[in-house]
Amino acid sequence: MKKVLGILGLLLGCMIVLAGCKGEPEESKAESGGSKETEATMTETENTNSIEESTEETLPETTEAAPYPELTDGIYTMKSLQGWAKFHNRHYFLKNGAMAADWSASGFTMNANVTGGSFGILYKSEYTVYVSVVVDGVEADRPRLESGEGIITVPVSEGVHEISVYKENEINPSGKAFNLVGVKFEGEILEKPADAPLYVEYIGDSISCGDGSLGVYTSGVVWGSEDHSGTHGFPFFLSEMIGADYSIVAKGGIGLLNPSGEYAMGELYPYVTGYRDHIVAYDFERVPDLIILELGANDGGYEEIEFYNKLKEFIELIRASYGPGVPIVWFGSNERFYGSMKRYMMTVKNEDSNLYAMMFAYGGSGSAALATQSKGHPNAAEQQEIADKIYEFLKEKDLIQTGE
């Protein structure tokens, strides 16, 4: 009888333990992606280039030196390069070690002593994108990548090089993914490029994405993937001008009120990426020195009071995410919404003095170049013009130190 009771007690204890294990999945944070995973839909597969995702828990990056990356099936996965490469834009890592690279100009920069005469970048994509590969500040290749997986191989002379890889196209609203899987080369990975002294977050629409910046538009011709370039958008240009790291949270067609796909910006902003099946919350750990807010062009069909209320709500979200004090500069070409920002600035001037607004119509009034070269969007020269205007505004307001 005692033996039976003992067994029953053991079973009851196991049931209690199992019951205590139920509940919401524990949130976890990616090492350098600035993310914490909140939902699970990922599985491991045999293919090391798999685009399928994982709920594998990861730990925050520490100040200790990262161990030298290990080869996995002959490649250095993107995840293994943490502590050795600088990653651009919000991102997270998949269980196979790949990096989810969704936003315009997402990618990485690393230093390497190349001995084999070439450098390879492995990828897997679910839609057509262009990728810019830059070696020592010069674009070495800009291949068109169709859906599928493969490797971009760029000839590189033997020696020490800084190599950057950027995805040119914007985030896909249909949930189609682009992943940088890893790198493959003979030689040695060198010390991680240092973080820039400035960090700027850009929040915007297709203008901030660089959509159409390489395009030539005529009646009856629509954009192709080749026309879009995150490295020819004003956020990339301005960041280079002021020596800043960047985060570009931008989507074509989006507004504070107008949705692109499922989300308006206020609904997309809290996530590393919101269009994949796997939703990953952003941790807002690295506080920017400056935020450039380029939104409103797609909200023209809404009333000014609607835009004002949503603008107020969104700025409050930014303040709740990063805390007070980060300068926010709104700019755009919509005069009504410029008035909204100025009115909000007056309303909160005693509580929040770090808000700014600038009006700028890119291309000038009735610009023929704007109408014919980029389907109503600024081309690369006009994107540079936008960067120049913002740069002058930042100097005027003493928001950056130029050393002049």
C-alpha atoms as a printed R data frame, in Angstrom:
    type eleno elety resid chain resno      x      y       z
1   ATOM     1    CA   MET     A     1  0.000  0.000   0.000
2   ATOM     2    CA   LYS     A     2  2.795  2.415   0.873
3   ATOM     3    CA   LYS     A     3  4.422  1.649  -2.470
4   ATOM     4    CA   VAL     A     4  1.187  2.487  -4.326
5   ATOM     5    CA   LEU     A     5  0.782  5.748  -2.426
6   ATOM     6    CA   GLY     A     6  4.375  6.634  -3.191
7   ATOM     7    CA   ILE     A     7  3.838  6.135  -6.907
8   ATOM     8    CA   LEU     A     8  0.638  8.202  -6.812
9   ATOM     9    CA   GLY     A     9  2.494 10.987  -5.017
10  ATOM    10    CA   LEU     A    10  5.256 10.947  -7.593
11  ATOM    11    CA   LEU     A    11  2.740 11.162 -10.437
12  ATOM    12    CA   LEU     A    12  0.931 14.049  -8.729
13  ATOM    13    CA   GLY     A    13  4.228 15.932  -8.316
14  ATOM    14    CA   CYS     A    14  5.036 15.495 -12.004
15  ATOM    15    CA   MET     A    15  1.612 16.847 -12.972
16  ATOM    16    CA   ILE     A    16  2.144 19.944 -10.827
17  ATOM    17    CA   VAL     A    17  5.562 20.594 -12.407
18  ATOM    18    CA   LEU     A    18  4.174 20.201 -15.916
19  ATOM    19    CA   ALA     A    19  1.285 22.529 -15.156
20  ATOM    20    CA   GLY     A    20  3.738 25.135 -13.937
21  ATOM    21    CA   CYS     A    21  5.548 25.012 -17.270
22  ATOM    22    CA   LYS     A    22  2.546 26.247 -19.237
23  ATOM    23    CA   GLY     A    23  2.038 29.873 -20.209
24  ATOM    24    CA   GLU     A    24  3.370 32.451 -22.613
25  ATOM    25    CA   PRO     A    25  6.691 31.669 -24.366
26  ATOM    26    CA   GLU     A    26  9.641 33.343 -22.718
27  ATOM    27    CA   GLU     A    27 10.857 36.386 -24.627
28  ATOM    28    CA   SER     A    28 14.449 36.295 -25.806
29  ATOM    29    CA   LYS     A    29 16.819 38.841 -27.261
30  ATOM    30    CA   ALA     A    30 19.069 38.531 -30.310
31  ATOM    31    CA   GLU     A    31 22.726 39.196 -29.651
32  ATOM    32    CA   SER     A    32 23.202 42.247 -31.875
33  ATOM    33    CA   GLY     A    33 19.958 42.545 -33.741
34  ATOM    34    CA   GLY     A    34 18.277 44.665 -31.091
35  ATOM    35    CA   SER     A    35 15.377 42.264 -30.890
36  ATOM    36    CA   LYS     A    36 13.452 39.960 -28.634
37  ATOM    37    CA   GLU     A    37 11.425 37.106 -30.022
38  ATOM    38    CA   THR     A    38  7.751 37.064 -29.093
39  ATOM    39    CA   GLU     A    39  6.050 34.501 -31.324
40  ATOM    40    CA   ALA     A    40  7.151 31.108 -32.612
41  ATOM    41    CA   THR     A    41  6.674 29.628 -36.071
42  ATOM    42    CA   MET     A    42 10.169 28.388 -36.941
43  ATOM    43    CA   THR     A    43 11.718 24.982 -37.613
44  ATOM    44    CA   GLU     A    44 15.200 23.642 -38.292
45  ATOM    45    CA   THR     A    45 15.924 21.911 -41.600
46  ATOM    46    CA   GLU     A    46 18.858 19.994 -43.019
47  ATOM    47    CA   ASN     A    47 19.678 22.791 -45.488
48  ATOM    48    CA   THR     A    48 22.113 25.240 -43.887
49  ATOM    49    CA   ASN     A    49 20.854 27.926 -46.273
50  ATOM    50    CA   SER     A    50 17.251 27.385 -45.199
51  ATOM    51    CA   ILE     A    51 15.083 30.453 -44.979
52  ATOM    52    CA   GLU     A    52 12.950 28.821 -42.306
53  ATOM    53    CA   GLU     A    53 13.158 30.584 -38.995
54  ATOM    54    CA   SER     A    54 13.775 29.590 -35.405
55  ATOM    55    CA   THR     A    55 12.709 30.452 -31.883
56  ATOM    56    CA   GLU     A    56 16.157 29.558 -30.552
57  ATOM    57    CA   GLU     A    57 16.904 31.700 -27.518
58  ATOM    58    CA   THR     A    58 19.868 34.019 -27.869
59  ATOM    59    CA   LEU     A    59 21.681 36.133 -25.317
60  ATOM    60    CA   PRO     A    60 22.552 39.832 -25.287
61  ATOM    61    CA   GLU     A    61 25.947 40.832 -26.634
62  ATOM    62    CA   THR     A    62 28.489 41.428 -23.898
63  ATOM    63    CA   THR     A    63 31.505 43.708 -23.665
64  ATOM    64    CA   GLU     A    64 33.813 40.671 -23.629
65  ATOM    65    CA   ALA     A    65 35.758 39.848 -26.780
66  ATOM    66    CA   ALA     A    66 33.740 37.595 -29.072
67  ATOM    67    CA   PRO     A    67 35.297 34.207 -29.860
68  ATOM    68    CA   TYR     A    68 36.706 33.875 -33.360
69  ATOM    69    CA   PRO     A    69 33.920 32.707 -35.696
70  ATOM    70    CA   GLU     A    70 33.772 28.993 -36.466
71  ATOM    71    CA   LEU     A    71 33.144 27.570 -39.910
72  ATOM    72    CA   THR     A    72 29.869 25.722 -40.470
73  ATOM    73    CA   ASP     A    73 29.882 23.575 -43.604
74  ATOM    74    CA   GLY     A    74 32.632 25.761 -45.020
75  ATOM    75    CA   ILE     A    75 30.979 29.132 -44.325
76  ATOM    76    CA   TYR     A    76 30.927 31.720 -41.598
77  ATOM    77    CA   THR     A    77 27.238 32.223 -40.793
78  ATOM    78    CA   MET     A    78 26.038 35.760 -40.186
79  ATOM    79    CA   LYS     A    79 25.249 34.877 -36.605
80  ATOM    80    CA   SER     A    80 28.829 33.652 -36.055
81  ATOM    81    CA   LEU     A    81 30.103 37.088 -37.166
82  ATOM    82    CA   GLN     A    82 28.602 38.852 -34.154
83  ATOM    83    CA   GLY     A    83 31.347 40.819 -32.508
84  ATOM    84    CA   TRP     A    84 33.337 40.762 -35.770
85  ATOM    85    CA   ALA     A    85 31.026 42.472 -38.267
86  ATOM    86    CA   LYS     A    86 28.941 45.640 -37.986
87  ATOM    87    CA   PHE     A    87 25.316 44.987 -38.917
88  ATOM    88    CA   HIS     A    88 23.164 47.666 -40.524
89  ATOM    89    CA   ASN     A    89 19.482 48.181 -39.693
90  ATOM    90    CA   ARG     A    90 17.124 46.258 -37.447
91  ATOM    91    CA   HIS     A    91 17.610 42.512 -37.850
92  ATOM    92    CA   TYR     A    92 17.547 39.180 -36.102
93  ATOM    93    CA   PHE     A    93 19.205 35.802 -36.636
94  ATOM    94    CA   LEU     A    94 17.622 32.529 -37.665
95  ATOM    95    CA   LYS     A    95 18.414 29.135 -36.202
96  ATOM    96    CA   ASN     A    96 20.587 28.259 -39.190
97  ATOM    97    CA   GLY     A    97 22.690 31.369 -38.484
98  ATOM    98    CA   ALA     A    98 21.269 33.503 -41.310
99  ATOM    99    CA   MET     A    99 20.379 37.164 -40.833
100 ATOM   100    CA   ALA     A   100 16.904 38.481 -41.611
101 ATOM   101    CA   ALA     A   101 17.709 41.497 -43.795
102 ATOM   102    CA   ASP     A   102 14.443 43.213 -44.666
103 ATOM   103    CA   TRP     A   103 14.869 46.999 -44.665
104 ATOM   104    CA   SER     A   104 16.465 49.153 -47.373
105 ATOM   105    CA   ALA     A   105 20.267 49.236 -47.041
106 ATOM   106    CA   SER     A   106 20.285 46.321 -44.587
107 ATOM   107    CA   GLY     A   107 23.518 44.379 -44.463
108 ATOM   108    CA   PHE     A   108 26.915 44.315 -42.821
109 ATOM   109    CA   THR     A   109 30.470 45.643 -42.912
110 ATOM   110    CA   MET     A   110 33.531 43.617 -41.938
111 ATOM   111    CA   ASN     A   111 37.303 43.687 -42.212
112 ATOM   112    CA   ALA     A   112 39.141 40.718 -43.697
113 ATOM   113    CA   ASN     A   113 42.602 39.690 -44.801
114 ATOM   114    CA   VAL     A   114 41.704 37.888 -48.032
115 ATOM   115    CA   THR     A   115 44.219 35.343 -49.358
116 ATOM   116    CA   GLY     A   116 42.178 33.390 -51.895
117 ATOM   117    CA   GLY     A   117 41.420 36.121 -54.429
118 ATOM   118    CA   SER     A   118 37.649 36.218 -53.934
119 ATOM   119    CA   PHE     A   119 34.925 36.828 -51.371
120 ATOM   120    CA   GLY     A   120 31.566 35.052 -51.364
121 ATOM   121    CA   ILE     A   121 28.228 36.088 -49.835
122 ATOM   122    CA   LEU     A   122 25.578 33.394 -49.432
123 ATOM   123    CA   TYR     A   123 21.922 34.394 -49.538
124 ATOM   124    CA   LYS     A   124 18.405 33.050 -49.821
125 ATOM   125    CA   SER     A   125 15.546 35.148 -51.177
126 ATOM   126    CA   GLU     A   126 11.849 34.781 -51.843
127 ATOM   127    CA   TYR     A   127 11.637 37.742 -54.241
128 ATOM   128    CA   THR     A   128 13.800 39.687 -56.683
129 ATOM   129    CA   VAL     A   129 16.292 42.026 -55.031
130 ATOM   130    CA   TYR     A   130 19.516 43.815 -55.859
131 ATOM   131    CA   VAL     A   131 22.541 43.690 -53.570
132 ATOM   132    CA   SER     A   132 25.426 46.152 -53.532
133 ATOM   133    CA   VAL     A   133 28.858 44.752 -52.621
134 ATOM   134    CA   VAL     A   134 31.365 47.460 -51.714
135 ATOM   135    CA   VAL     A   135 35.087 46.779 -51.309
136 ATOM   136    CA   ASP     A   136 37.202 49.528 -49.745
137 ATOM   137    CA   GLY     A   137 34.558 52.148 -50.486
138 ATOM   138    CA   VAL     A   138 34.060 51.205 -54.161
139 ATOM   139    CA   GLU     A   139 31.093 49.215 -55.448
140 ATOM   140    CA   ALA     A   140 32.492 45.956 -56.801
141 ATOM   141    CA   ASP     A   141 29.208 44.360 -57.872
142 ATOM   142    CA   ARG     A   142 25.451 44.967 -57.863
143 ATOM   143    CA   PRO     A   143 23.898 41.657 -58.870
144 ATOM   144    CA   ARG     A   144 20.208 40.989 -59.476
145 ATOM   145    CA   LEU     A   145 19.111 38.084 -57.275
146 ATOM   146    CA   GLU     A   146 16.010 36.147 -58.243
147 ATOM   147    CA   SER     A   147 14.000 33.980 -55.858
148 ATOM   148    CA   GLY     A   148 16.134 31.120 -54.615
149 ATOM   149    CA   GLU     A   149 19.468 30.649 -52.932
150 ATOM   150    CA   GLY     A   150 23.021 31.085 -54.089
151 ATOM   151    CA   ILE     A   151 26.348 32.804 -53.603
152 ATOM   152    CA   ILE     A   152 27.646 36.145 -54.855
153 ATOM   153    CA   THR     A   153 31.360 35.789 -55.609
154 ATOM   154    CA   VAL     A   154 33.351 38.997 -55.976
155 ATOM   155    CA   PRO     A   155 37.009 39.055 -57.088
156 ATOM   156    CA   VAL     A   156 39.108 40.615 -54.334
157 ATOM   157    CA   SER     A   157 42.843 41.130 -54.435
158 ATOM   158    CA   GLU     A   158 44.891 39.498 -51.735
159 ATOM   159    CA   GLY     A   159 45.327 41.683 -48.678
160 ATOM   160    CA   VAL     A   160 43.347 43.572 -46.048
161 ATOM   161    CA   HIS     A   161 39.969 44.935 -47.129
162 ATOM   162    CA   GLU     A   162 36.834 46.499 -45.711
163 ATOM   163    CA   ILE     A   163 33.860 44.737 -47.289
164 ATOM   164    CA   SER     A   164 30.254 45.951 -47.063
165 ATOM   165    CA   VAL     A   165 27.106 44.272 -48.342
166 ATOM   166    CA   TYR     A   166 23.787 46.125 -48.653
167 ATOM   167    CA   LYS     A   167 20.368 44.913 -49.715
168 ATOM   168    CA   GLU     A   168 19.074 47.657 -52.013
169 ATOM   169    CA   ASN     A   169 15.322 47.029 -52.032
170 ATOM   170    CA   GLU     A   170 12.718 47.804 -49.400
171 ATOM   171    CA   ILE     A   171 10.927 45.409 -47.081
172 ATOM   172    CA   ASN     A   172  8.395 43.153 -48.797
173 ATOM   173    CA   PRO     A   173  4.812 43.707 -47.528
174 ATOM   174    CA   SER     A   174  3.692 40.216 -48.577
175 ATOM   175    CA   GLY     A   175  5.929 38.565 -45.994
176 ATOM   176    CA   LYS     A   176  8.481 37.381 -48.559
177 ATOM   177    CA   ALA     A   177 11.892 37.182 -46.961
178 ATOM   178    CA   PHE     A   178 15.475 37.990 -47.856
179 ATOM   179    CA   ASN     A   179 18.197 36.460 -45.709
180 ATOM   180    CA   LEU     A   180 21.948 36.902 -45.739
181 ATOM   181    CA   VAL     A   181 23.167 33.404 -44.867
182 ATOM   182    CA   GLY     A   182 26.919 33.847 -44.437
183 ATOM   183    CA   VAL     A   183 30.278 34.522 -46.073
184 ATOM   184    CA   LYS     A   184 32.850 32.229 -47.645
185 ATOM   185    CA   PHE     A   185 36.470 33.150 -48.328
186 ATOM   186    CA   GLU     A   186 40.043 32.126 -47.695
187 ATOM   187    CA   GLY     A   187 41.835 34.295 -45.206
188 ATOM   188    CA   GLU     A   188 41.316 35.832 -41.804
189 ATOM   189    CA   ILE     A   189 38.479 37.833 -40.247
190 ATOM   190    CA   LEU     A   190 39.888 40.986 -38.679
191 ATOM   191    CA   GLU     A   191 38.673 43.301 -35.947
192 ATOM   192    CA   LYS     A   192 35.106 44.582 -36.140
193 ATOM   193    CA   PRO     A   193 34.702 48.090 -37.605
194 ATOM   194    CA   ALA     A   194 34.110 50.552 -34.792
195 ATOM   195    CA   ASP     A   195 30.671 52.009 -34.186
196 ATOM   196    CA   ALA     A   196 30.333 55.561 -35.443
197 ATOM   197    CA   PRO     A   197 30.123 58.338 -32.812
198 ATOM   198    CA   LEU     A   198 26.646 59.241 -34.125
199 ATOM   199    CA   TYR     A   199 23.608 57.024 -34.640
200 ATOM   200    CA   VAL     A   200 20.596 58.248 -36.630
201 ATOM   201    CA   GLU     A   201 17.204 56.588 -36.986
202 ATOM   202    CA   TYR     A   202 15.211 57.370 -40.141
203 ATOM   203    CA   ILE     A   203 11.474 56.713 -40.164
204 ATOM   204    CA   GLY     A   204  9.749 57.191 -43.476
205 ATOM   205    CA   ASP     A   205  8.130 56.041 -46.692
206 ATOM   206    CA   SER     A   206  9.396 55.287 -50.220
207 ATOM   207    CA   ILE     A   207 11.483 58.477 -50.245
208 ATOM   208    CA   SER     A   208 13.484 57.202 -47.270
209 ATOM   209    CA   CYS     A   209 13.757 53.783 -48.962
210 ATOM   210    CA   GLY     A   210 15.431 55.269 -52.021
211 ATOM   211    CA   ASP     A   211 12.648 53.928 -54.235
212 ATOM   212    CA   GLY     A   212 13.111 55.054 -57.833
213 ATOM   213    CA   SER     A   213 16.437 56.730 -57.120
214 ATOM   214    CA   LEU     A   214 18.058 54.887 -60.030
215 ATOM   215    CA   GLY     A   215 14.948 54.854 -62.188
216 ATOM   216    CA   VAL     A   216 14.161 56.458 -65.507
217 ATOM   217    CA   TYR     A   217 10.394 56.754 -65.827
218 ATOM   218    CA   THR     A   218  8.417 57.438 -68.980
219 ATOM   219    CA   SER     A   219  4.723 57.087 -69.667
220 ATOM   220    CA   GLY     A   220  3.662 53.468 -69.755
221 ATOM   221    CA   VAL     A   221  6.831 52.183 -68.060
222 ATOM   222    CA   VAL     A   222  6.676 51.028 -64.463
223 ATOM   223    CA   TRP     A   223  9.436 50.633 -61.927
224 ATOM   224    CA   GLY     A   224 11.503 47.495 -61.709
225 ATOM   225    CA   SER     A   225 13.518 46.205 -58.778
226 ATOM   226    CA   GLU     A   226 16.635 47.651 -60.408
227 ATOM   227    CA   ASP     A   227 15.314 51.203 -59.953
228 ATOM   228    CA   HIS     A   228 15.327 51.058 -56.157
229 ATOM   229    CA   SER     A   229 18.455 51.699 -54.135
230 ATOM   230    CA   GLY     A   230 18.746 52.158 -50.394
231 ATOM   231    CA   THR     A   231 22.351 53.242 -50.903
232 ATOM   232    CA   HIS     A   232 21.140 56.087 -53.143
233 ATOM   233    CA   GLY     A   233 18.564 57.403 -50.692
234 ATOM   234    CA   PHE     A   234 18.995 60.494 -48.540
235 ATOM   235    CA   PRO     A   235 19.338 58.487 -45.271
236 ATOM   236    CA   PHE     A   236 22.411 56.688 -46.604
237 ATOM   237    CA   PHE     A   237 23.859 59.883 -48.118
238 ATOM   238    CA   LEU     A   238 23.272 61.944 -44.965
239 ATOM   239    CA   SER     A   239 24.716 59.253 -42.694
240 ATOM   240    CA   GLU     A   240 27.902 59.222 -44.750
241 ATOM   241    CA   MET     A   241 28.073 63.026 -44.677
242 ATOM   242    CA   ILE     A   242 27.892 63.235 -40.883
243 ATOM   243    CA   GLY     A   243 29.768 60.001 -40.147
244 ATOM   244    CA   ALA     A   244 26.838 58.186 -38.534
245 ATOM   245    CA   ASP     A   245 25.551 54.660 -38.176
246 ATOM   246    CA   TYR     A   246 21.940 54.361 -39.277
247 ATOM   247    CA   SER     A   247 18.686 52.508 -38.872
248 ATOM   248    CA   ILE     A   248 16.149 52.894 -41.691
249 ATOM   249    CA   VAL     A   249 12.572 51.993 -40.770
250 ATOM   250    CA   ALA     A   250 10.774 52.836 -43.996
251 ATOM   251    CA   LYS     A   251  8.243 51.323 -46.378
252 ATOM   252    CA   GLY     A   252  6.863 52.512 -49.697
253 ATOM   253    CA   GLY     A   253  3.265 53.719 -49.515
254 ATOM   254    CA   ILE     A   254  3.188 53.901 -45.739
255 ATOM   255    CA   GLY     A   255  2.037 56.844 -43.658
256 ATOM   256    CA   LEU     A   256  1.013 57.642 -40.120
257 ATOM   257    CA   LEU     A   257 -2.559 56.990 -41.216
258 ATOM   258    CA   ASN     A   258 -2.224 55.251 -44.563
259 ATOM   259    CA   PRO     A   259 -1.307 51.553 -44.308
260 ATOM   260    CA   SER     A   260  1.115 49.755 -46.579
261 ATOM   261    CA   GLY     A   261  0.152 46.120 -46.533
262 ATOM   262    CA   GLU     A   262 -1.194 45.442 -43.064
263 ATOM   263    CA   TYR     A   263  0.376 48.327 -41.190
264 ATOM   264    CA   ALA     A   264  0.532 52.064 -40.835
265 ATOM   265    CA   MET     A   265  3.848 53.195 -39.342
266 ATOM   266    CA   GLY     A   266  2.690 53.268 -35.733
267 ATOM   267    CA   GLU     A   267  1.790 49.587 -35.957
268 ATOM   268    CA   LEU     A   268  5.009 48.566 -37.735
269 ATOM   269    CA   TYR     A   269  7.463 50.646 -35.705
270 ATOM   270    CA   PRO     A   270  7.621 48.483 -32.532
271 ATOM   271    CA   TYR     A   271  8.972 45.464 -34.451
272 ATOM   272    CA   VAL     A   272 12.277 44.425 -35.972
273 ATOM   273    CA   THR     A   273 10.207 43.389 -38.973
274 ATOM   274    CA   GLY     A   274  6.453 43.095 -39.094
275 ATOM   275    CA   TYR     A   275  5.677 41.445 -42.411
276 ATOM   276    CA   ARG     A   276  7.104 37.953 -41.890
277 ATOM   277    CA   ASP     A   277  5.107 35.277 -40.135
278 ATOM   278    CA   HIS     A   278  7.549 35.535 -37.258
279 ATOM   279    CA   ILE     A   279  6.985 38.807 -35.401
280 ATOM   280    CA   VAL     A   280 10.029 40.039 -33.500
281 ATOM   281    CA   ALA     A   281  9.754 42.976 -31.100
282 ATOM   282    CA   TYR     A   282 12.502 45.598 -31.251
283 ATOM   283    CA   ASP     A   283 14.282 46.320 -27.968
284 ATOM   284    CA   PHE     A   284 15.183 50.029 -28.540
285 ATOM   285    CA   GLU     A   285 18.466 49.506 -26.662
286 ATOM   286    CA   ARG     A   286 20.704 51.704 -28.804
287 ATOM   287    CA   VAL     A   287 19.317 55.192 -28.381
288 ATOM   288    CA   PRO     A   288 19.790 57.359 -31.484
289 ATOM   289    CA   ASP     A   289 21.403 60.784 -31.327
290 ATOM   290    CA   LEU     A   290 18.861 62.019 -33.859
291 ATOM   291    CA   ILE     A   291 15.596 60.863 -35.465
292 ATOM   292    CA   ILE     A   292 14.559 61.995 -38.949
293 ATOM   293    CA   LEU     A   293 10.811 61.611 -39.475
294 ATOM   294    CA   GLU     A   294  9.753 61.681 -43.144
295 ATOM   295    CA   LEU     A   295  6.046 60.818 -43.156
296 ATOM   296    CA   GLY     A   296  2.902 62.417 -44.541
297 ATOM   297    CA   ALA     A   297  3.269 62.136 -48.310
298 ATOM   298    CA   ASN     A   298  0.928 59.128 -48.331
299 ATOM   299    CA   ASP     A   299 -1.559 60.660 -45.889
300 ATOM   300    CA   GLY     A   300 -2.847 63.345 -48.258
301 ATOM   301    CA   GLY     A   301 -6.332 61.822 -48.371
302 ATOM   302    CA   TYR     A   302 -6.863 62.365 -44.652
303 ATOM   303    CA   GLU     A   303 -7.961 65.474 -42.760
304 ATOM   304    CA   GLU     A   304 -5.352 67.616 -41.069
305 ATOM   305    CA   ILE     A   305 -6.831 66.977 -37.614
306 ATOM   306    CA   GLU     A   306 -6.525 63.224 -38.213
307 ATOM   307    CA   PHE     A   307 -2.873 63.613 -39.149
308 ATOM   308    CA   TYR     A   308 -2.254 65.879 -36.154
309 ATOM   309    CA   ASN     A   309 -3.712 63.352 -33.712
310 ATOM   310    CA   LYS     A   310 -1.777 60.464 -35.234
311 ATOM   311    CA   LEU     A   311  1.443 62.505 -35.305
312 ATOM   312    CA   LYS     A   312  0.993 63.305 -31.617
313 ATOM   313    CA   GLU     A   313  0.391 59.635 -30.857
314 ATOM   314    CA   PHE     A   314  3.441 58.516 -32.835
315 ATOM   315    CA   ILE     A   315  5.824 61.016 -31.240
316 ATOM   316    CA   GLU     A   316  4.575 59.877 -27.843
317 ATOM   317    CA   LEU     A   317  5.383 56.296 -28.910
318 ATOM   318    CA   ILE     A   318  8.923 57.326 -29.860
319 ATOM   319    CA   ARG     A   319  9.365 59.106 -26.537
320 ATOM   320    CA   ALA     A   320  8.057 56.075 -24.642
321 ATOM   321    CA   SER     A   321 10.465 53.822 -26.574
322 ATOM   322    CA   TYR     A   322 13.674 55.853 -26.220
323 ATOM   323    CA   GLY     A   323 12.918 58.238 -23.407
324 ATOM   324    CA   PRO     A   324 12.850 62.031 -23.678
325 ATOM   325    CA   GLY     A   325 15.576 64.139 -25.191
326 ATOM   326    CA   VAL     A   326 16.322 62.629 -28.605
327 ATOM   327    CA   PRO     A   327 15.916 65.386 -31.229
328 ATOM   328    CA   ILE     A   328 13.175 64.585 -33.754
329 ATOM   329    CA   VAL     A   329 13.207 66.407 -37.087
330 ATOM   330    CA   TRP     A   330 10.073 66.104 -39.235
331 ATOM   331    CA   PHE     A   331 10.423 67.075 -42.855
332 ATOM   332    CA   GLY     A   332  8.196 66.829 -45.892
333 ATOM   333    CA   SER     A   333  6.548 68.639 -48.787
334 ATOM   334    CA   ASN     A   334  2.945 68.699 -47.503
335 ATOM   335    CA   GLU     A   335  2.202 72.195 -46.240
336 ATOM   336    CA   ARG     A   336 -0.842 71.122 -44.202
337 ATOM   337    CA   PHE     A   337  1.149 68.507 -42.318
338 ATOM   338    CA   TYR     A   338  4.078 70.853 -41.843
339 ATOM   339    CA   GLY     A   339  1.529 73.035 -40.056
340 ATOM   340    CA   SER     A   340  0.472 70.026 -37.966
341 ATOM   341    CA   MET     A   341  4.023 69.497 -36.753
342 ATOM   342    CA   LYS     A   342  4.516 73.188 -35.991
343 ATOM   343    CA   ARG     A   343  1.249 73.275 -34.072
344 ATOM   344    CA   TYR     A   344  2.216 70.214 -32.046
345 ATOM   345    CA   MET     A   345  5.620 71.745 -31.308
346 ATOM   346    CA   MET     A   346  3.919 74.853 -29.915
347 ATOM   347    CA   THR     A   347  1.567 72.741 -27.806
348 ATOM   348    CA   VAL     A   348  4.359 70.815 -26.065
349 ATOM   349    CA   LYS     A   349  7.145 73.419 -26.185
350 ATOM   350    CA   ASN     A   350  7.374 73.598 -22.373
351 ATOM   351    CA   GLU     A   351  7.611 69.801 -21.992
352 ATOM   352    CA   ASP     A   352  9.468 68.833 -25.182
353 ATOM   353    CA   SER     A   353 11.813 71.328 -26.809
354 ATOM   354    CA   ASN     A   354 13.618 68.777 -28.999
355 ATOM   355    CA   LEU     A   355 11.141 68.815 -31.883
356 ATOM   356    CA   TYR     A   356 11.867 70.418 -35.243
357 ATOM   357    CA   ALA     A   357 10.121 70.801 -38.590
358 ATOM   358    CA   MET     A   358 11.401 71.696 -42.028
359 ATOM   359    CA   MET     A   359  9.522 72.124 -45.283
360 ATOM   360    CA   PHE     A   360 11.264 70.898 -48.397
361 ATOM   361    CA   ALA     A   361  9.805 70.135 -51.826
362 ATOM   362    CA   TYR     A   362 12.414 67.963 -53.487
363 ATOM   363    CA   GLY     A   363 13.142 68.713 -57.115
364 ATOM   364    CA   GLY     A   364 11.624 72.172 -56.957
365 ATOM   365    CA   SER     A   365  8.206 73.248 -58.145
366 ATOM   366    CA   GLY     A   366  7.213 71.524 -61.385
367 ATOM   367    CA   SER     A   367 10.593 69.877 -61.782
368 ATOM   368    CA   ALA     A   368 10.787 68.173 -65.177
369 ATOM   369    CA   ALA     A   369 13.548 65.898 -63.910
370 ATOM   370    CA   LEU     A   370 11.359 64.722 -61.058
371 ATOM   371    CA   ALA     A   371  8.439 63.996 -63.371
372 ATOM   372    CA   THR     A   372 10.403 62.095 -66.002
373 ATOM   373    CA   GLN     A   373 13.257 60.365 -64.249
374 ATOM   374    CA   SER     A   374 11.791 58.604 -61.238
375 ATOM   375    CA   LYS     A   375  8.009 58.250 -61.472
376 ATOM   376    CA   GLY     A   376  7.343 61.203 -59.191
377 ATOM   377    CA   HIS     A   377 10.106 60.264 -56.760
378 ATOM   378    CA   PRO     A   378 13.502 61.904 -56.316
379 ATOM   379    CA   ASN     A   379 16.304 60.453 -58.373
380 ATOM   380    CA   ALA     A   380 19.758 59.963 -56.900
381 ATOM   381    CA   ALA     A   381 20.810 63.585 -57.486
382 ATOM   382    CA   GLU     A   382 17.651 64.847 -55.797
383 ATOM   383    CA   GLN     A   383 18.130 62.402 -52.922
384 ATOM   384    CA   GLN     A   384 21.549 63.969 -52.437
385 ATOM   385    CA   GLU     A   385 19.881 67.386 -52.552
386 ATOM   386    CA   ILE     A   386 17.538 66.309 -49.752
387 ATOM   387    CA   ALA     A   387 20.519 65.123 -47.697
388 ATOM   388    CA   ASP     A   388 22.267 68.453 -48.283
389 ATOM   389    CA   LYS     A   389 19.206 70.440 -47.165
390 ATOM   390    CA   ILE     A   390 18.779 68.389 -44.001
391 ATOM   391    CA   TYR     A   391 22.498 68.720 -43.286
392 ATOM   392    CA   GLU     A   392 22.267 72.515 -43.487
393 ATOM   393    CA   PHE     A   393 19.181 72.483 -41.257
394 ATOM   394    CA   LEU     A   394 20.954 70.318 -38.658
395 ATOM   395    CA   LYS     A   395 23.903 72.719 -38.629
396 ATOM   396    CA   GLU     A   396 21.601 75.725 -38.335
397 ATOM   397    CA   LYS     A   397 19.837 74.194 -35.343
398 ATOM   398    CA   ASP     A   398 23.140 73.064 -33.818
399 ATOM   399    CA   LEU     A   399 22.024 69.426 -33.859
400 ATOM   400    CA   ILE     A   400 25.335 68.111 -35.195
401 ATOM   401    CA   GLN     A   401 28.953 69.048 -34.642
402 ATOM   402    CA   THR     A   402 30.617 69.604 -38.023
403 ATOM   403    CA   GLY     A   403 34.123 70.499 -36.915
404 ATOM   404    CA   GLU     A   404 34.070 73.541 -39.156
